Each structure stands twice: as structure tokens, then as C-alpha cells.
Amino acid sequence: MLSLKNQELAPVINFLTALELSPKASRCRSKLVKKLMEKYEEYVDDEKALFEKYGKRDENDELLKSEEGVYKLVEETAAECLAEQQSLIDEEVSINLDEIKDKVKFLVSKLDKLDVKFAGNDAVIYDVLMDQLEEEN
């Protein structure tokens, strides 16, 4: 079982999709990314539900957004919404890897032998991902 926080899903997906891998490792990565995307889409839906609940609406009952595309919140409940959003961001999700367990071993092996240097966020993501995948094996 792979466990990540909601806030880690998009960076892990982006990291994995950017890697150049051999065809066999790439297939496993694609299956893993598909599972991660399912969880990410659930997270996005849950976050949208928060804004549906706490968002400021216009006279046509449409949610209002700022020029930057951020939902505007009702001032009286904004703190409550932001607290719930932070809880959602920090929530751990589990991804069942039983279906691709044998392929994950191969992927871990290939990721371990990558001839790539990581820095900054990529280094952190690689470390988190490898810890989780190695624990799975």
C-alpha cells in the first residue's frame, strides 16, 4: 500500500511522468500514475465540494472567482473553510499496488539505477516516493 498526502499527489505524478524510462519501466510507471491520478481526481472533487459549500456566490448562484481564478469565500466562514481545506491537503491517501506489485519491484530497481541528478523538490519527491515504494516491496 502506497501512502501519500493529497498535497504530494500532483508533484509525484509530475515527477514520474517527466522521467525517461525504458519501455518496461515506463509501462509500470504509467499504471502507477493512473492509480495516483484517480486519487488526485478524488482530492480535486473534495476540494471543489468545499468551495461549493463555503464559496461566495453571485446573483445567479454561481461561484465567484478572483482575477487569479481563486474562489472567493464568504467572510464569516472563510476560516472554517481554510481549516477544512488544510485538513484535506494533509490527509493521507492509500493506493493499493497489489495489481502491479511485481512490476513495482522492477520500477523500483530502475528508479534506483537512474543516471540522473536530482535537486530541490525533485530530490524530495524522489526520496518520498522511493521510501514508499521500497517499503511496499
Backbone torsions as a table, in degrees:
resi	resn	phi	psi	omega
1	MET	NA	123.5	178.3
2	LEU	-91.6	126.4	-179.2
3	SER	-118.2	123.0	178.1
4	LEU	-136.3	159.0	172.7
5	LYS	-83.7	152.6	178.2
6	ASN	-51.9	-40.0	-178.0
7	GLN	-66.4	-17.2	-179.7
8	GLU	-90.7	-14.9	-173.8
9	LEU	-60.5	-55.1	-177.2
10	ALA	-61.2	-46.4	178.2
11	PRO	-61.5	-37.3	178.6
12	VAL	-67.8	-42.7	178.0
13	ILE	-60.3	-47.8	-179.7
14	ASN	-62.5	-41.8	179.2
15	PHE	-60.8	-51.5	-177.3
16	LEU	-62.6	-41.7	-176.8
17	THR	-70.2	-22.1	-179.4
18	ALA	-82.3	-16.3	-177.4
19	LEU	-73.7	140.3	172.7
20	GLU	-92.2	117.8	-176.5
21	LEU	-128.3	158.9	174.9
22	SER	-63.6	159.8	-176.5
23	PRO	-53.4	-44.1	-177.6
24	LYS	-65.6	-44.6	178.2
25	ALA	-67.5	-36.1	179.5
26	SER	-63.7	-38.5	178.0
27	ARG	-61.9	-44.6	179.3
28	CYS	-64.8	-43.3	178.1
29	ARG	-58.2	-42.6	-179.7
30	SER	-62.0	-40.5	178.4
31	LYS	-66.4	-40.2	178.3
32	LEU	-66.4	-44.8	179.3
33	VAL	-60.8	-39.2	178.3
34	LYS	-59.5	-43.9	178.3
35	LYS	-65.6	-40.3	178.0
36	LEU	-64.7	-39.3	179.2
37	MET	-63.0	-37.4	177.6
38	GLU	-60.0	-44.0	179.0
39	LYS	-68.5	-38.0	179.5
40	TYR	-64.1	-41.6	178.9
41	GLU	-64.0	-36.8	174.8
42	GLU	-62.2	-43.8	178.8
43	TYR	-60.5	-46.8	179.3
44	VAL	-60.7	-42.6	177.9
45	ASP	-62.9	-42.7	179.0
46	ASP	-64.4	-40.1	179.3
47	GLU	-67.1	-40.5	178.1
48	LYS	-63.0	-37.6	178.1
49	ALA	-61.3	-36.1	176.7
50	LEU	-61.1	-45.6	-178.7
51	PHE	-71.1	-29.3	173.3
52	GLU	-62.6	-38.7	-177.4
53	LYS	-75.9	-43.2	-171.7
54	TYR	-107.7	-2.8	-174.9
55	GLY	-74.1	149.6	175.6
56	LYS	-77.5	140.0	-175.6
57	ARG	-120.7	153.6	176.4
58	ASP	-88.1	-173.0	-177.3
59	GLU	-66.6	-17.9	177.1
60	ASN	-96.5	12.2	-179.8
61	ASP	65.3	25.3	176.0
62	GLU	-93.7	142.8	177.3
63	LEU	-65.4	137.5	179.7
64	LEU	-92.2	141.4	176.8
65	LYS	-124.9	151.8	175.2
66	SER	-76.0	176.2	177.9
67	GLU	-62.2	-26.3	179.5
68	GLU	-82.5	-3.1	179.1
69	GLY	88.5	10.7	179.7
70	VAL	-89.3	136.3	179.4
71	TYR	-64.8	138.5	174.6
72	LYS	-85.7	142.4	-177.1
73	LEU	-110.4	151.3	172.4
74	VAL	-67.8	124.9	-172.9
75	GLU	-55.9	-40.6	-175.5
76	GLU	-64.8	-27.0	-176.8
77	THR	-117.7	10.1	-176.9
78	ALA	-61.3	-42.6	-178.7
79	ALA	-63.3	-41.0	178.3
80	GLU	-63.2	-43.1	179.4
81	CYS	-62.6	-46.5	-178.7
82	LEU	-64.9	-34.3	176.5
83	ALA	-67.2	-42.6	177.8
84	GLU	-66.1	-38.2	178.6
85	GLN	-64.0	-42.7	179.0
86	GLN	-63.7	-39.3	176.9
87	SER	-62.2	-41.2	178.0
88	LEU	-65.1	-42.0	179.2
89	ILE	-60.4	-41.5	-176.1
90	ASP	-84.5	-7.7	-177.4
91	GLU	-63.8	135.8	177.6
92	GLU	-86.5	136.6	175.3
93	VAL	-118.8	149.1	-179.7
94	SER	-113.9	136.0	178.7
95	ILE	-116.4	119.4	-179.5
96	ASN	-77.0	121.1	-177.8
97	LEU	-105.6	11.5	-177.4
98	ASP	-54.8	-40.3	-177.4
99	GLU	-64.1	-27.7	-176.1
100	ILE	-121.1	21.2	-174.2
101	LYS	-54.1	-46.8	-179.7
102	ASP	-64.2	-37.7	179.6
103	LYS	-70.7	-32.3	179.8
104	VAL	-62.7	-39.1	177.5
105	LYS	-58.1	-43.8	179.0
106	PHE	-64.6	-43.0	179.8
107	LEU	-61.9	-44.6	179.1
108	VAL	-59.3	-44.0	178.6
109	SER	-58.6	-45.3	-179.7
110	LYS	-68.8	-39.9	178.4
111	LEU	-65.5	-34.5	179.6
112	ASP	-67.8	-27.8	-175.8
113	LYS	-102.5	11.2	180.0
114	LEU	-60.2	138.9	177.7
115	ASP	-98.9	60.0	-176.2
116	VAL	-134.1	144.5	175.5
117	LYS	-102.6	133.2	179.7
118	PHE	-112.2	146.7	175.8
119	ALA	-143.4	161.9	175.4
120	GLY	59.0	-135.5	-177.2
121	ASN	-61.2	-37.5	179.3
122	ASP	-60.7	-39.1	178.6
123	ALA	-64.6	-40.9	179.4
124	VAL	-66.7	-45.5	-179.7
125	ILE	-62.5	-44.4	179.0
126	TYR	-58.4	-44.7	-179.3
127	ASP	-63.3	-47.6	-179.8
128	VAL	-61.8	-46.8	-178.5
129	LEU	-63.3	-46.5	-179.0
130	MET	-65.1	-40.8	176.8
131	ASP	-56.2	-46.6	-178.1
132	GLN	-67.2	-45.0	-178.1
133	LEU	-68.7	-39.1	178.3
134	GLU	-66.0	-37.8	177.5
135	GLU	-63.4	-35.7	178.9
136	GLU	-64.2	-34.0	-179.0
137	ASN	-85.0	NA	NA
